[in-house]
Amino acid sequence: MLSGQKSFIVDTGSDVSLIKPGVSNNKIEVASIVPFGMTGDELEVKGVQRIEFYCNNQKYWHQFYVCSLLTDADGIIGMDFLSRVNAKLDLKNHKLLPPRLKQIVVGRIELPKRRVSPD
């Protein structure tokens, strides 16, 4: 997994969460569903990755579908994650407030730093 801060779009219109290839080096598993993009076309999913990430020092694990995205963001947080954590959205201030957090998350997710062992 790559370390450091990453940018994600919160998309309430997306049923699933997506991540670009190469953002995480976790193993890519076979995807059990085929998601569709906003145009109705099938997304070219390479598989799914279970990813650990932090928002305001709160650790989360979530499954992301790996596919290319037409955005500068590293991924999309979809309704699968937002519903699971019962997140609250402040649309006026463009902020996400998961219920377990006391502070508001403002558009950054940090992946933990991992040591890569040489082959």
C-alpha positions as CSV (number, residue, x, y, z in Angstrom):
1,M,0.0,0.0,0.0
2,L,1.2,3.5,-0.8
3,S,1.5,5.8,2.1
4,G,0.6,9.5,2.6
5,Q,-2.4,11.6,2.1
6,K,-4.8,10.8,-0.8
7,S,-7.8,12.7,-2.1
8,F,-11.2,11.1,-2.5
9,I,-14.5,12.4,-3.8
10,V,-17.5,11.6,-1.7
11,D,-20.2,10.6,-4.2
12,T,-23.7,9.8,-2.9
13,G,-24.7,8.7,-6.4
14,S,-22.1,5.9,-6.4
15,D,-23.3,2.6,-4.9
16,V,-19.7,1.4,-4.5
17,S,-16.3,2.9,-3.6
18,L,-13.7,3.0,-6.3
19,I,-9.9,3.5,-6.3
20,K,-7.5,4.1,-9.1
21,P,-4.9,1.4,-9.9
22,G,-1.6,1.9,-8.1
23,V,-3.0,4.0,-5.2
24,S,-2.7,0.9,-3.0
25,N,-0.4,-2.1,-3.5
26,N,-2.7,-4.4,-1.6
27,K,-3.6,-7.7,-3.4
28,I,-6.3,-7.2,-6.0
29,E,-9.0,-9.9,-5.6
30,V,-11.6,-11.0,-8.2
31,A,-14.6,-8.7,-8.2
32,S,-18.0,-10.3,-7.7
33,I,-20.0,-7.6,-9.3
34,V,-19.7,-5.3,-12.3
35,P,-20.3,-1.7,-11.5
36,F,-21.6,0.8,-14.0
37,G,-20.5,4.4,-14.5
38,M,-22.7,7.4,-14.5
39,T,-23.2,7.1,-18.3
40,G,-24.5,3.5,-17.8
41,D,-21.4,1.9,-19.3
42,E,-19.7,-1.0,-17.5
43,L,-16.6,0.1,-15.6
44,E,-13.5,-1.8,-16.5
45,V,-12.8,-3.1,-13.0
46,K,-9.5,-4.8,-12.4
47,G,-10.8,-6.3,-9.1
48,V,-11.3,-5.3,-5.5
49,Q,-8.9,-4.3,-2.8
50,R,-9.5,-4.3,0.9
51,I,-7.9,-1.1,2.1
52,E,-7.1,0.2,5.6
53,F,-7.3,4.0,5.9
54,Y,-7.5,6.7,8.5
55,C,-9.8,9.7,8.9
56,N,-8.9,12.0,11.8
57,N,-7.0,9.1,13.5
58,Q,-9.9,6.7,13.2
59,K,-9.0,3.5,11.4
60,Y,-11.4,2.0,8.8
61,W,-11.2,-1.1,6.5
62,H,-13.2,-1.0,3.3
63,Q,-13.5,-2.8,0.0
64,F,-12.7,-0.6,-3.0
65,Y,-13.2,-1.6,-6.7
66,V,-10.1,-0.9,-8.7
67,C,-10.6,0.9,-12.0
68,S,-9.4,4.0,-13.9
69,L,-11.3,7.2,-13.1
70,L,-11.8,10.4,-15.0
71,T,-10.8,12.6,-12.1
72,D,-7.6,13.9,-10.4
73,A,-8.8,12.3,-7.2
74,D,-7.3,9.0,-6.1
75,G,-10.8,7.4,-5.6
76,I,-14.4,7.8,-4.8
77,I,-16.1,7.1,-1.5
78,G,-19.5,5.7,-2.4
79,M,-22.7,4.9,-0.5
80,D,-21.5,1.4,0.5
81,F,-19.0,3.1,2.9
82,L,-21.2,6.1,3.8
83,S,-24.1,3.8,4.8
84,R,-21.9,1.3,6.6
85,V,-20.5,3.9,9.0
86,N,-23.7,6.0,9.0
87,A,-21.8,9.1,7.9
88,K,-23.4,12.5,7.9
89,L,-22.8,14.9,5.1
90,D,-22.7,18.7,5.6
91,L,-23.5,19.7,2.0
92,K,-23.4,23.4,2.8
93,N,-19.8,23.3,4.0
94,H,-18.6,20.3,1.8
95,K,-17.7,18.2,4.8
96,L,-18.1,14.5,5.9
97,L,-18.8,13.6,9.5
98,P,-18.7,9.9,10.3
99,P,-20.6,9.4,13.6
100,R,-17.6,8.0,15.5
101,L,-15.6,11.1,15.0
102,K,-15.7,14.3,17.0
103,Q,-14.1,16.4,14.3
104,I,-15.1,17.0,10.7
105,V,-13.2,15.3,7.9
106,V,-12.2,17.7,5.1
107,G,-11.4,15.7,2.0
108,R,-8.2,13.9,2.9
109,I,-7.7,10.2,3.6
110,E,-4.3,8.9,4.8
111,L,-3.1,5.4,4.0
112,P,-0.8,3.9,6.6
113,K,2.9,3.7,5.8
114,R,4.0,0.2,5.0
115,R,7.5,-1.2,4.7
116,V,8.1,-3.0,1.4
117,S,10.4,-6.0,1.7
118,P,12.8,-6.6,-1.1
119,D,12.2,-9.7,-3.2
